[in-house]
Amino acid sequence: MSTQMQADTAGSMKSGHGLDWPGLFATRAERMKASEIRELLKLLDQPDVISFAGGIPDPALFPAEAFGAALTSALTGDTKGAALQYSVSEGYKPLRDWLVARMASLGVPCSADNIMITSGSQQALDYLGKLFLSKGDTALVGWPTYLGALQAFNAYEPNYDRLTPLGNRSADDYRATAAANGGQVKFAYASADFANPTGETLPESARKNILDLAEELDIAVIEDAAYQSLRYDGDEIPPLLALDIERSGSIEATRTIYCGSFSKTLAPGLRVGWVCAAKPVISKLVLMKQAADLHSATLNQMAIHTVASDGFEAQVAKIKATYQARRDAMLAALSRHMPEGVTWTKPDGGMFVWVTLPEGADGAALLAESLKTERVAFVPGKAFFADGSGANTLRLSFSCASEAMIEEGIKRLGRVVRGG
Ligand SMILES: Cc1ncc(COP(=O)(O)O)c(C=O)c1O
């Protein structure tokens, strides 16, 4: 057998040294692939790289002392047995009660039975994919959209179609496309505030368009509110779930499933998020959680509850002030250093600016060049498109770099974009 033939058949033969793992994996595993930019992004750990790549909070802003006190108190007071014990899948009741008040302040009157605690909002996206998507069904997503949502949904082997908040595509068109792909449209997934990766916010009219379309298609809406608390300019716009309640009368009549997170405000490492939705959805999610991990860590939920009750607003005010200054620094630096023909979003909040280079530019090649010559990292935009388009886009995060580093990093990036 030639070397080439051996190489060709190696993937499908049992080698004698081990199992043919890919042959045993379920078909759903085929779509779980490491991204091609991972190797490049490993270079981020090097100290001389200025990174705008990670979409993560600045650890210097974590309320570490408050968490220290909360954890000590949970482990020493009357609650110490409960803190280390198994608990209910729905989540820690005092935290759910706190979230009832928080949701009410966002225009969402609900009860604790409408809330389930998750291990980060990422877990909610996985569960919702599992709950709604049979193989071949269609999920409507933004072009671009949050890569982690695509990764979560991919395991359920869906098709994707482009959700246009402009309301310019008919329900019949969406229905026909989904049927041609062998399934039904099941939900629209959207981040209404300061989306990852674009930083953009949907105006109220666009939110209403999404609800109109969902009504016509009779599908669910998954609202990803991971960044909602991080608004630096402008007035709050009601979440999709609040607008849905306005038209349907009560949360029980809504089709919107709201996914919230403490990751961007308090601490991502504790993995605490929540889902707020009509009871039939929550009941199913609770059964899924029982099967998947029984419940989110009790101690973490208790600590989040204490820190949120004692100072959620103060913590959010503190991080907003820092991120707003960094956002301003990044927008000013982009204006100074980017050449003609490059455009970018001007986010009212969140952590991201989305850059569009002229047609034909390649963000992945630019990253390789940028790391090599200028030691600046970012995420090429292509990974955020379900159809693999968007090669000429980049995501920049301003959350973790100081204003001086932002100025220096964007100056260097401008040189790479100019080509030398
Ligand atoms: C838009 C969006 N949704 C959800 C998540 C998941 O966050 P977590 O699971 O920490 O709540 C992230 C994380 O970056 C995100 O950017």
The ligand as an SDF file (V2000), in Angstrom:
LIG
                    3D

 16 16  0  0  0  0  0  0  0  0999 V2000
  -23.2140   36.7550   23.8380 C   0  0  0  0  0  0  0  0  0  0  0  0
  -22.7660   35.7860   24.8960 C   0  0  0  0  0  0  0  0  0  0  0  0
  -23.6530   34.9360   25.3950 N   0  0  0  0  0  0  0  0  0  0  0  0
  -23.3200   34.0540   26.3360 C   0  0  0  0  0  0  0  0  0  0  0  0
  -22.0260   33.9640   26.8150 C   0  0  0  0  0  0  0  0  0  0  0  0
  -21.7170   32.9270   27.8230 C   0  0  0  0  0  0  0  0  0  0  0  0
  -21.4130   33.4880   29.0460 O   0  0  0  0  0  0  0  0  0  0  0  0
  -21.5830   32.7440   30.4180 P   0  0  0  0  0  0  0  0  0  0  0  0
  -21.7910   31.2830   30.1510 O   0  0  0  0  0  0  0  0  0  0  0  0
  -20.3210   33.0100   31.1550 O   0  0  0  0  0  0  0  0  0  0  0  0
  -22.7920   33.3530   31.0690 O   0  0  0  0  0  0  0  0  0  0  0  0
  -21.0460   34.8360   26.3340 C   0  0  0  0  0  0  0  0  0  0  0  0
  -19.6600   34.7570   26.8010 C   0  0  0  0  0  0  0  0  0  0  0  0
  -18.7600   35.3890   26.3460 O   0  0  0  0  0  0  0  0  0  0  0  0
  -21.4280   35.7720   25.3360 C   0  0  0  0  0  0  0  0  0  0  0  0
  -20.5430   36.6230   24.8020 O   0  0  0  0  0  0  0  0  0  0  0  0
  1  2  1  0
  2  3  1  0
  2 15  2  0
  3  4  2  0
  4  5  1  0
  5  6  1  0
  5 12  2  0
  6  7  1  0
  7  8  1  0
  8  9  2  0
  8 10  1  0
  8 11  1  0
 12 13  1  0
 12 15  1  0
 13 14  2  0
 15 16  1  0
M  END
$$$$
